[in-house]
Amino acid sequence: MIATSVMPDFRHAEQEYCAKTSSEHRKKYAQFFTPLSIATCMTDWLISSKQGTTMLLDPAFGLGHLLASMDADRLANIEIVGYELDTHAFSEASRLWDRCSSITLRNEDFLVHPPESLFDAILCNPPYLKFHDYDNVSAIAKINATFGTTLNGFTNIHSLFILQALSCLKKGGRAAFIVPSEFLNSDYGVHVKDALLKTGMLRYVMIIDFSANVFKDALTTSCILLFANDEHKSRVEFLTAQSEETLFTLQESVQMYPKMNGTSQAVSDIIPAAKWRRYYQERASEQYRNLIPLRQYGKVSRGIATGDNAFFTFNRAKQQKWHIPDKYLLPCLTKAAQCGDIAYTNANHSRNLKANESVMLLNAEIGENEAVKRYLKHGEEQGTHTRFLTKNRTPWYALERRAPAPILVTVFNRNGLRFVWNEANVYNLTAYHCFYPNLFAQGNEKLLFAYLITDVAKEIFRDNRREYGDGLEKFEPNDLNSSLVLDLSVIDSDVQKTIEEHISHMLFQHSAGQKAVETLQALNEIFVSLLVQ
Ligand SMILES: C[S@@+](CC[C@H](N)C(=O)[O-])C[C@H]1O[C@@H](n2cnc3c(N)ncnc32)[C@H](O)[C@@H]1O
């Protein structure tokens, strides 16, 4: 029996740790600590197992927040093994837990030195790091080979943690992970979801949809994944918690396991390649008809990636300072905020130039010029040519070959997607994606655009969004390519004429600096009627 005082005061410990550890260091190791409500939900799943818990593994221990909701008596009777790669966090954790003799901490990389023994309980908030931010690259190939997976460079190492940890789970054991939920609805997540289903152990996916971020400092939405290594393999239940209170009621439904309720899905019906949002959220597109994928009208591609925006972009003052002639600078939107409306016109561009906005992009390849040469030399002196993208280009300052697109769309959004009519025919960096119409849309670009800017279109696009927490949403090009839009062929010629008049009027209102709320509303009504007919 151990005394209650072995339990660290986490609030205090975390504050102290964060005060003496730089944010760069915490970011490098992805040190985001689990709040008590989440830790409680995770430990409840483990301890409600009939088998009981004798050996518990935490592969990414941090300061040990995941043990916070366990009572000291229970802790004393469980043999706990924690891994912590960062020597700094490891020594803090060792100090915090030094009176708890049932905990063994290992200052090692869990992916490289997994434990030899098996555990009946696993708790984990794995580091959320992209593969290229992780040093032990060989571990990735090893895990792919062991688990027969093809997790690629876009995957996050948290998926490796899950697979490796589950291979340490005893028969009858249970595991709980808290991870960012992005993979549920992204392209790279397909392999991860496939691998998770293949373990035959996934039982609950609990989406944490709180209005505030769960993790301080981390812009991400999360989900709790609960696993059991038992025979009840046929169903997975998807649950959503909008607040800490609902999380508490969801726990009650988890306590009914192996009984699951109506929101559960047969494993055989769960499609790894689909966005799993369909299993836990109503999809707007289901209420409407006459929808086809946007890709039938063209292609969304990401904007130009320069490799060093500060070097390649110019405002007027910088142009004058370096004496760069106009012909070496392309008009270019470099930030989302440079265009706040439905269109970007020559007048908007001139205003941006006057306001000294960086709306020009260096195009140094078109010929020799002394001033440009001097500027390129300056780039080499500061190492721009050795950056990740530039070092793989010949010459290093070559631009991606990409024509200006007639329609642009914002990548990150708080209030729905924003499509922009690119009247000024400017280039764009990655704050916007480009939409290039194909033969089926040619001639009907404005008609399509009129639909894209409506509220109903935005609502349907949201079916394919990625959530970053705090209301921030992101769309990758393929999220948009596969989104559903109105099949324009259902529009008869009279309605088409009306829509075209509205959109021309809106563009006129934009040029005149007027708000177009009513016209937009009228367009929305027309399109809604076409989507329900
Ligand atoms: C997201 S934090 C979670 C900390 C703690 N378990 C919690 O829930 O609050 C992940 C922790 O894993 C550690 N870590 C990162 N990479 C690791 C690795 N390869 N092996 C073991 N620990 C690692 C980090 O230093 C960090 O403390």
The ligand as an SDF file (V2000), in Angstrom:
LIG
                    3D

 27 29  0  0  0  0  0  0  0  0999 V2000
    1.9080   14.1020  -26.2620 C   0  0  0  0  0  0  0  0  0  0  0  0
    3.0740   13.9260  -24.9820 S   0  0  0  0  0  0  0  0  0  0  0  0
    2.1470   13.0170  -23.7950 C   0  0  0  0  0  0  0  0  0  0  0  0
    2.6590   13.1110  -22.4150 C   0  0  0  0  0  0  0  0  0  0  0  0
    1.7980   12.4450  -21.3440 C   0  0  0  0  0  0  0  0  0  0  0  0
    1.6710   11.0280  -21.5240 N   0  0  0  0  0  0  0  0  0  0  0  0
    0.4180   13.0580  -21.3080 C   0  0  0  0  0  0  0  0  0  0  0  0
   -0.5220   12.4160  -21.7600 O   0  0  0  0  0  0  0  0  0  0  0  0
    0.2740   14.1880  -20.8690 O   0  0  0  0  0  0  0  0  0  0  0  0
    4.1650   12.7340  -25.6850 C   0  0  0  0  0  0  0  0  0  0  0  0
    5.4140   12.4560  -24.8710 C   0  0  0  0  0  0  0  0  0  0  0  0
    6.1550   11.4400  -25.5440 O   0  0  0  0  0  0  0  0  0  0  0  0
    7.5490   11.7640  -25.5340 C   0  0  0  0  0  0  0  0  0  0  0  0
    8.1480   11.1340  -26.7330 N   0  0  0  0  0  0  0  0  0  0  0  0
    8.2970   11.6710  -27.9700 C   0  0  0  0  0  0  0  0  0  0  0  0
    8.8170   10.7660  -28.8050 N   0  0  0  0  0  0  0  0  0  0  0  0
    8.9930    9.6320  -28.0960 C   0  0  0  0  0  0  0  0  0  0  0  0
    9.5050    8.3370  -28.4110 C   0  0  0  0  0  0  0  0  0  0  0  0
    9.8950    8.0600  -29.6540 N   0  0  0  0  0  0  0  0  0  0  0  0
    9.5340    7.4040  -27.4410 N   0  0  0  0  0  0  0  0  0  0  0  0
    9.1100    7.7020  -26.1640 C   0  0  0  0  0  0  0  0  0  0  0  0
    8.6480    8.9210  -25.8140 N   0  0  0  0  0  0  0  0  0  0  0  0
    8.5730    9.8690  -26.7560 C   0  0  0  0  0  0  0  0  0  0  0  0
    7.5570   13.2770  -25.5510 C   0  0  0  0  0  0  0  0  0  0  0  0
    8.7710   13.7900  -25.0180 O   0  0  0  0  0  0  0  0  0  0  0  0
    6.3410   13.6310  -24.7150 C   0  0  0  0  0  0  0  0  0  0  0  0
    6.6800   13.7860  -23.3670 O   0  0  0  0  0  0  0  0  0  0  0  0
  1  2  1  0
  2  3  1  0
  2 10  1  0
  3  4  1  0
  4  5  1  0
  5  6  1  0
  5  7  1  0
  7  8  2  0
  7  9  1  0
 10 11  1  0
 11 12  1  0
 11 26  1  0
 12 13  1  0
 13 14  1  0
 13 24  1  0
 14 15  1  0
 14 23  1  0
 15 16  2  0
 16 17  1  0
 17 18  1  0
 17 23  2  0
 18 19  1  0
 18 20  2  0
 20 21  1  0
 21 22  2  0
 22 23  1  0
 24 25  1  0
 24 26  1  0
 26 27  1  0
M  CHG  2   2   1   9  -1
M  END
$$$$
